[in-house]
Structure formats: C-alpha cells, structure tokens
Amino acid sequence: MERSMSNSTTSQKPSGAENQQAIRKLIEAWLAAVRSKDISKLVSMVTDDAVFLPPGLPAVRGKPAVEAMFGRFFPQFRNVEQTAVTEEIVVAGNWAFLWGTETFILVPQGGAAPIQMQGKGMSILRRQADGSWKFARGINNLMPESAPQAF
C-alpha cells in the first residue's frame, strides 16, 4: 500500500495522488518541450533503455535513437503542437502506465498547409532512484485527420 510522504526526509513512498501529480507534471513538461522543440529536454525525460513504437516505422530503442528521431523530425516543421488528454494513470510500484488521446498540429517549413494528426497512445513509465518518473515505453496510432475514422 502506498502512503503519503510527511516530509522530504522520510523514506515512505509517495501517495497515489502524489505519483499522479508527478506524472502529470512530467506530461506537461513533455508537451512544453515538444512545443519548443527542445530535444535535450525530451531526451532527459526518457529512460536509457526507452522504446518508442511509432506507427509504420521501426522501433526507436534507447536515448541516442530518441534523440536522432527528434533531430530528423523537428527540422521539417516550423511549428509543432502536441496536446494530450490523459484518460487513465495506474501506478504499480516503480512502474506506471497511462493512456489517452493525442493531437499533433504540424506546420511544415516552406508554408505548406498544416498537418493535423489524431490518435491514442499508451506510455509506460519507470520511477527513478531519486523518485522521479521517466518514460520507458510508448506506442501510439497517430494518423492524419483525413484518414478513415472507423472500420
């Protein structure tokens, strides 16, 4: 059972509410880093062995690959806006998972029409030795808005 921390010197585990708040702050920091195209900040929020599974592309494994992925992605767009609505966060010991909906609005370099993508995503987070959370795994099914919405 998780208990709330009474002060910063205690060794008790954070409460469920404290974990959820920390994870929500991580999500907000991620969204802000995407908006500012801050690759080093994004990479700092993933585990060394992170694995991302983007639709239609090979798995992205490890921090160097995550950094390279964003390094190829961001220069294509003048603006990148990601929003996310978290539907559920579950914490189980030093692991957590969350899922929700995501939207990307990508404004290409050179003035082409913005690209809007929508989908659902799931992330697995790992608590670090210092008590912070980082993204360990992620998968989404983001598709351009013009794609069929139902089967």
N, C-alpha and C positions, 0 to 999 in steps of 0.2 A: 504494500500500500504506500502511496506517495503522501508525504506530509509537507506542510508549508515550512519555509525557512523562517526562523525567528530573527536571525541577524546574519551578517555576512561572514561571521566566524564559525558558524555551525556547520556540521558535516551532513545535516539532513538533506534529503532530496527535495528539489523544488516541488511545489504542489502542481496538480494538473493545470490549474489556472495559470500559474507562473510559466510552466512549459509552453502552454498555448500562446501566452503573450510573447514569450521569447521567439517562438516560431513565427508568429505574425509579424514581429519586428524584422525578422530575417527576410520574410517575403517582401515587406515594404522596402527594405534595403536593396533587395534584388531588383525590384521594379525601378527604383531610382537609378541604380547602376546601368540598367538596360537603357533607360531614357537618356542618360549622359554618355552612353557607350563606353563605360569605364571597365575595360577588360580586366585590369588588375584587381579591381574590387570584386567583380564577378568570380574570378578565379579564387579569390580569398574565401569565398563562401561555399566552396565545394571541397569534398574530401580528396586526398591524394589519389584514391582509387575510384573516383567518381565514374559512373557510366551513365551516359545520356543516350536515349534511343529515339532519335528524330524520325518522323515518318518518311519512308522511302530512301533512307540513307543508312550507311553503315553505322554501327555503334561508335560512340565517341567515348574513349576509355582513358581516364587519367587527366590530371591537371594540364599537362602540356597539350593534349589533344583538345581540351575545352578551350584553352587559350587560342590555339590555332583556328578552331571553329569560329569563335567570335571575331578573330582577326581577319578571316575571309568574309564573314557575314556583314559586319558593320560598315565597311567602306562602300558597300553597294548602295547604301541608303543615306539620304540627307537627314531624315528623322526616323526614329524607331520608338514606337509607343506600345508598351505591353500593359494590359490590365488583367487582373485575375480576381476571380471570386472563389474563395475557398469554401467548399461545401462541408468538409469534414477534416478534422485533425485527430489522430489517435496516437497516443504515446504509450509505448510498451518498453519500460526500462530505458535503455540507452538508444532505442530506436523509435522513430515516429514515421507515420505515413500520413499523407494528405492528398486530397484530390479536389478538383474543382474545374471551373471553366476558364478559358483564356481567350483573349483577343489581342491580336497584333495589328497595328497600322504601320505600314512600311512606306515611306516616301522615298522613291528611288532618286539617285543622283541624276541630274540632267532633266528634271522636270516631268518625267512620265507620271501617269496617274497613280495615286496611292493604291497600295495593295492591302486589302483587309483580310485577315485570316482569323478563323474561329475554331475552337475545338475544346477538348477536355484534356486534362493532364493529371498525372499522378507522380508524386515525389516521395522518396524515402530519405529520411534524414537520420544522421547519427550524432549523438551527443559526444562532444569532445571532452578531453580530460579536464579542461577548465570550466566545463558546464555549458559551454555554448553549443549551438546546433549548426551543422553544415549539411548541404545537400550531398547525398551519397549516390542516389539513383534518380533518374527521371525519364518519363515517357509521355508523349502527347500525340494527339491525332489532328493537329492543326492543319486545316485545309483552307484554300482561298474561299472567300464568301460565296463566289459564284458556283462552287461545287454543289452537287446534289445534297440536300439536307436529310433525306430519309431513303430507306430502301424501298 
